[in-house]
Amino acid sequence: MPPFGFLHMRAWASLFGQLLRSPRAVCIREVHFHSQFAEAVLTSHLKPQQEKTNFIIKTPKGTRDLSPQQMVVREKILDMVVGCFKRHGAKRLDTPAFELKDFDIAGQFDPMIPDAECLKIMCEILSGLQLGDFIIKISWKDVRHEMVAKKGLAPEVADRIGDYVQCHGGISLIEQMFQDPRLSQNKQALDGLGDLKLLFEYLTLFGIAEKISFDLSLARGLDYYTGVIYEAVLLQTPAQTQESFNVGSVAAGGRYDKLVGMFDPKGHKVPCVGLSIGVERIFSIVEQRMKTFGQKIRTTETQVFVATPQKNFLHERLKLIAELWDAGIKAELLYKNNPKLLTQLHYCEDMGIPLVVIIGEQEMKEGIIKLRSVASREEVAIKRENLVAEIQKRLSES
């Protein structure tokens, strides 16, 4: 199924605005990206001229610096989202839409197939992020207004639809509405219910129908939606409620068949359906939970640490770590000539590095290297020529 890309079409206005910005405005983003370094450098250059200028570096509004721990969490979220998009055949387009990751399908296709895939993608991402239980509410935009003012339903029929606004459910609710004589006698109502029934058939085939709730009370306020709309919310457990987690909508989307034509000089209509993942909202939820439960985050991906218990072994450590790097193994050492072994081992525990290779006088004489598991503190002697293979084997098994 040919998707249009990650960018939601409603972001085109933002894209056009970015293209029209001056080079000076774009450079501001670079200054923010290197904010700590830039502030130190500029401060040193400006000190002699402080009496002549009021130039002050500030973080741009709507942005913030992220710590290494925060970056790890954010990158894991983005990797999960982008990986799912690519699995569904998306083509990537980068724009200044910082807080959302969007997936859209544009083009003329048979009813409800693209819509069902968007809901499947949303379920895959939320399940993969392990945020807890969730539900995706679906509805039609501004139901009563759409049915009466735009689709020509009699007010009494629309009022009957209003009776269902407080209901929510799946295919059984749709079947119930099908059997309502005041709805079944109207072609527009039947067409809409037919689309919903077809959608739930596809959702059942995708194995996600139990995560979808037909809920006519759902009303998203954006005017460009033209049909089905949906919104994913996390469901709080009693423990989360006690911790006062701010859980709300974390993803949303819908059909917007007329928006592209607004940007086309000839007004060509391109049917579109898409979804947006609220990365910043999800990031805040994950970060808050980690703080509450005291979870630690590794800020590096180092697999092996090169250590020594004795002095004057810097050259041997450098040769050994170069061998590991050349083999594609992520490795570190302390930047000191003669570090204490206990300091090196404590560093590994603090950083969550799983393996330590230890070289000293005895190991040099015997032609071996000691390989230590940081978690179990068990050590084994490995022949120097077999070290890389042994490390790769352990890493593949972990």
C-alpha positions in Angstrom: 0.0 0.0 0.0 1.7 3.2 -1.1 2.0 5.6 1.8 2.6 9.3 1.3 5.2 9.7 4.0 5.7 10.6 7.7 4.5 14.2 7.3 0.9 14.9 8.0 -0.5 17.1 5.2 -1.7 19.6 7.8 2.0 20.3 8.4 2.6 21.6 4.9 1.9 25.2 6.0 4.7 24.8 8.6 7.0 23.4 5.9 6.3 26.3 3.6 7.0 28.7 6.4 10.3 27.1 7.1 11.4 27.3 3.5 10.6 31.0 3.4 12.6 31.8 6.6 15.8 33.7 6.3 19.2 32.0 6.8 19.6 34.0 10.0 16.4 32.4 11.5 17.7 28.9 10.6 21.0 29.6 12.3 19.2 30.2 15.6 18.4 26.5 15.8 22.1 25.7 15.4 22.9 28.0 18.3 20.4 26.3 20.5 21.7 22.8 19.5 25.1 23.8 20.8 23.7 26.0 23.5 26.1 25.2 26.4 29.2 25.3 24.2 28.1 28.4 22.3 27.2 30.3 25.5 30.7 29.7 27.0 32.5 30.7 23.8 30.4 33.8 23.2 30.6 34.9 26.8 34.4 34.8 26.6 34.4 36.9 23.5 31.9 39.4 24.8 33.4 40.0 28.2 35.7 42.9 26.9 32.6 44.5 25.3 30.1 44.0 28.0 29.8 47.8 28.6 28.9 48.3 24.9 26.2 45.6 24.4 23.2 44.0 26.0 23.5 40.8 23.9 22.2 37.9 26.0 21.9 34.3 24.9 18.7 32.6 25.8 17.1 29.3 25.0 14.4 29.8 22.3 10.9 29.7 23.6 9.2 26.3 23.2 12.5 24.4 23.3 14.7 22.9 26.1 18.0 21.2 26.6 17.9 17.5 27.3 20.3 15.6 29.5 22.0 12.4 28.3 19.5 10.3 30.2 16.6 12.1 28.6 18.1 11.7 25.2 18.3 8.0 25.7 14.6 7.8 26.5 13.7 10.1 23.7 15.7 8.2 21.1 14.2 4.9 22.1 10.7 6.3 21.6 11.6 7.8 18.2 13.3 4.6 17.1 10.2 2.6 18.0 7.9 5.0 16.1 10.1 5.4 13.0 10.8 1.7 12.9 7.1 1.0 12.8 6.5 3.5 10.1 9.2 2.0 8.0 7.8 -1.5 8.5 4.6 -0.2 6.9 6.5 1.1 3.8 6.7 4.8 4.7 8.9 7.3 2.9 10.6 9.8 5.2 10.2 13.6 5.0 11.8 15.8 7.6 10.2 19.1 8.6 10.2 21.5 11.6 7.3 19.5 13.3 9.2 18.8 16.5 6.5 17.4 18.8 4.8 14.9 16.5 5.7 12.0 14.3 3.2 11.6 11.5 2.2 8.8 9.1 -0.1 9.5 6.2 -1.6 7.6 3.3 -2.7 9.7 0.3 -4.5 8.7 -2.8 -7.7 7.1 -4.1 -8.1 3.6 -2.5 -10.9 1.3 -1.7 -12.8 2.3 1.5 -11.5 1.7 5.0 -8.3 -0.2 4.0 -5.9 2.7 4.6 -7.9 3.8 7.7 -7.6 0.3 9.2 -3.8 0.3 8.6 -3.4 3.6 10.4 -5.2 2.2 13.4 -3.0 -0.9 13.2 0.1 1.3 13.2 -1.1 3.2 16.2 -1.7 -0.1 18.1 1.8 -1.4 17.2 3.5 1.7 18.4 1.6 2.0 21.7 2.1 -1.7 22.4 5.8 -1.6 21.6 6.4 1.4 23.9 4.9 -0.6 26.8 3.1 2.4 28.2 0.4 0.2 29.7 -3.2 -0.5 28.6 -4.8 1.8 26.1 -7.9 2.2 24.0 -8.4 3.9 20.7 -11.7 5.8 20.3 -13.1 6.2 16.8 -16.0 8.3 15.7 -17.1 10.6 12.8 -16.4 14.3 13.1 -19.2 16.5 14.4 -21.8 13.8 14.0 -25.0 15.6 14.3 -23.9 18.7 12.3 -22.4 16.5 9.6 -25.5 14.3 9.4 -28.1 17.2 9.4 -26.4 20.2 7.8 -24.1 18.5 5.3 -25.6 15.0 4.6 -29.2 16.0 4.6 -30.5 13.8 7.4 -33.8 14.8 9.0 -33.3 16.3 12.5 -35.3 13.5 14.1 -32.9 10.9 12.6 -29.9 13.0 13.8 -31.5 13.1 17.2 -31.8 9.3 17.2 -28.1 9.2 16.5 -27.7 11.5 19.5 -29.2 8.7 21.6 -26.1 6.7 20.9 -23.6 9.4 21.8 -23.3 8.1 25.4 -22.7 4.6 24.1 -19.4 3.0 23.1 -18.4 -0.4 21.9 -17.4 -2.3 18.8 -19.2 -4.2 16.1 -22.1 -5.0 18.3 -22.9 -1.3 18.8 -22.8 -0.8 15.0 -25.1 -3.8 14.4 -27.5 -2.3 17.0 -27.6 1.0 15.0 -28.2 -1.0 11.8 -31.3 -2.5 13.3 -32.7 0.9 14.4 -35.6 1.6 12.0 -35.1 5.3 12.1 -31.5 5.0 11.0 -31.8 2.0 8.7 -34.4 3.9 6.5 -31.9 6.6 5.7 -29.3 6.1 3.0 -26.6 8.4 4.4 -26.9 6.8 7.8 -26.6 3.3 6.3 -23.6 4.3 4.2 -21.8 5.6 7.3 -22.7 2.5 9.3 -21.6 0.4 6.4 -18.2 2.0 6.4 -17.9 1.5 10.1 -18.8 -2.2 9.8 -16.3 -2.7 7.1 -13.6 -0.9 9.1 -14.2 -3.2 12.1 -14.0 -6.3 9.8 -10.5 -5.2 8.8 -9.6 -4.4 12.4 -10.6 -7.9 13.4 -8.4 -9.3 10.6 -5.5 -7.2 11.9 -6.2 -8.6 15.4 -6.8 -5.2 17.1 -10.6 -4.9 17.2 -10.6 -5.3 21.0 -8.4 -2.1 21.3 -10.9 0.0 19.3 -14.0 1.6 20.7 -16.7 3.2 18.6 -17.5 6.3 20.6 -19.8 9.0 19.2 -18.9 11.3 22.1 -15.4 11.8 20.6 -15.2 15.2 18.9 -11.8 16.5 17.7 -11.9 20.3 17.1 -9.8 20.6 14.0 -11.9 21.6 11.0 -10.0 19.8 8.3 -11.2 16.3 9.3 -13.8 15.0 6.9 -14.7 11.5 8.1 -13.5 9.0 10.6 -11.5 10.4 13.5 -9.7 8.6 16.3 -7.8 9.2 19.4 -5.6 6.9 21.6 -5.7 7.3 25.4 -3.8 5.5 28.1 -5.9 3.7 30.7 -4.7 4.4 34.3 -4.3 1.5 36.7 -5.1 2.2 40.4 -1.4 2.4 41.2 -0.9 5.0 38.5 -3.9 7.0 39.7 -2.3 7.1 43.2 0.9 8.4 41.7 -1.1 11.2 39.9 0.2 10.4 36.4 -1.0 12.9 33.9 -2.3 10.4 31.3 -4.3 11.7 28.3 -4.4 11.5 24.6 -1.1 10.2 23.2 -1.9 9.8 19.5 -4.7 10.9 17.2 -5.7 11.1 13.6 -8.4 10.7 11.0 -9.4 11.3 7.4 -8.9 14.7 5.8 -9.8 14.4 2.2 -10.0 18.2 1.4 -6.9 19.6 3.0 -4.4 18.9 0.2 -6.6 20.7 -2.3 -6.3 23.9 -0.2 -2.6 24.0 -1.1 -3.0 23.1 -4.8 -3.5 26.1 -7.2 -5.8 24.0 -9.3 -7.7 22.6 -6.3 -7.0 19.0 -7.0 -8.5 16.8 -4.4 -6.3 14.0 -2.8 -8.0 11.7 -0.3 -5.9 11.4 2.8 -5.9 9.6 6.1 -3.2 9.7 8.7 -2.1 9.7 12.3 0.1 11.6 14.7 2.1 10.2 17.6 2.5 12.7 20.5 6.2 12.1 21.1 6.6 14.9 23.7 3.5 13.7 25.6 4.8 10.1 25.6 8.3 11.3 26.6 6.9 13.2 29.6 4.9 10.2 30.7 7.8 7.8 30.5 10.1 10.3 32.2 7.7 10.9 35.1 7.2 7.2 35.6 11.0 6.6 35.7 11.4 9.2 38.3 8.6 7.8 40.4 9.9 4.3 40.3 13.6 5.2 40.5 14.5 3.5 37.2 18.1 4.0 36.0 18.9 4.7 32.4 22.2 3.8 30.6 23.5 6.8 28.8 26.0 4.9 26.7 26.0 1.6 24.7 29.5 0.6 25.9 29.8 -3.2 25.9 33.3 -3.8 27.2 35.6 -1.8 29.5 39.4 -2.3 29.3 41.0 -2.3 32.8 44.2 -3.0 34.5 45.1 -3.6 38.2 48.7 -2.3 37.8 50.7 0.7 36.8 52.4 1.4 33.5 49.9 -0.6 31.4 48.5 2.3 29.4 50.1 1.1 26.1 48.7 -2.4 26.5 45.3 -1.0 27.3 45.4 1.2 24.2 46.5 -1.7 21.9 43.7 -3.9 23.4 40.9 -1.4 23.0 42.0 -0.6 19.5 41.6 -4.3 18.7 38.1 -4.3 20.2 37.1 -1.1 18.2 38.4 -2.6 15.0 36.2 -5.6 15.6 33.1 -3.4 15.9 32.9 -3.8 19.7 31.8 -0.7 21.7 34.5 -0.2 24.3 35.9 2.3 26.8 38.8 2.9 29.2 39.6 5.5 31.7 41.7 8.4 30.4 44.4 8.0 33.1 47.9 6.4 33.0 47.5 4.5 36.3 43.8 4.2 37.4 42.9 2.2 40.5 41.2 -1.1 39.7 38.4 -0.5 42.1 37.7 2.9 40.5 37.5 1.2 37.1 35.1 -1.5 38.4 32.9 1.0 40.1 32.7 3.0 36.9 31.5 -0.1 35.1 28.8 -0.7 37.7 27.6 2.9 37.6 27.5 3.0 33.8 25.9 -0.5 33.4 28.8 -1.8 31.3 28.3 -5.6 31.1 31.9 -6.9 30.5 35.4 -6.0 31.7 38.6 -7.2 30.2 41.6 -7.1 32.6 45.2 -7.2 31.6 48.2 -7.1 34.0 51.7 -8.6 34.4 50.5 -12.2 35.1 48.1 -12.1 32.1 50.9 -10.8 29.9 53.2 -13.7 30.9 50.6 -16.3 30.4 49.2 -14.9 27.1 45.7 -14.5 28.5 43.1 -11.9 29.2 40.7 -12.0 32.1 37.1 -11.5 31.1 34.8 -10.4 34.0 31.1 -10.2 34.2 30.1 -7.0 36.0 26.8 -8.4 37.1 28.0 -11.7 38.6 31.6 -10.6 39.2 32.8 -13.9 37.8 36.1 -14.0 35.9 37.4 -16.4 33.3 40.8 -16.6 31.6 40.7 -16.3 27.8 43.6 -16.7 25.4 44.5 -13.4 23.9 43.9 -14.5 20.4 40.4 -15.8 21.3 39.2 -12.7 23.2 37.3 -11.0 20.4 35.5 -14.1 19.4 34.5 -14.9 23.1 33.2 -11.3 23.6 31.2 -11.4 20.4 29.7 -14.8 21.4 28.7 -13.4 24.8 27.2 -10.3 23.4 25.1 -12.3 20.9 23.7 -14.4 23.7 22.8 -11.5 25.9 
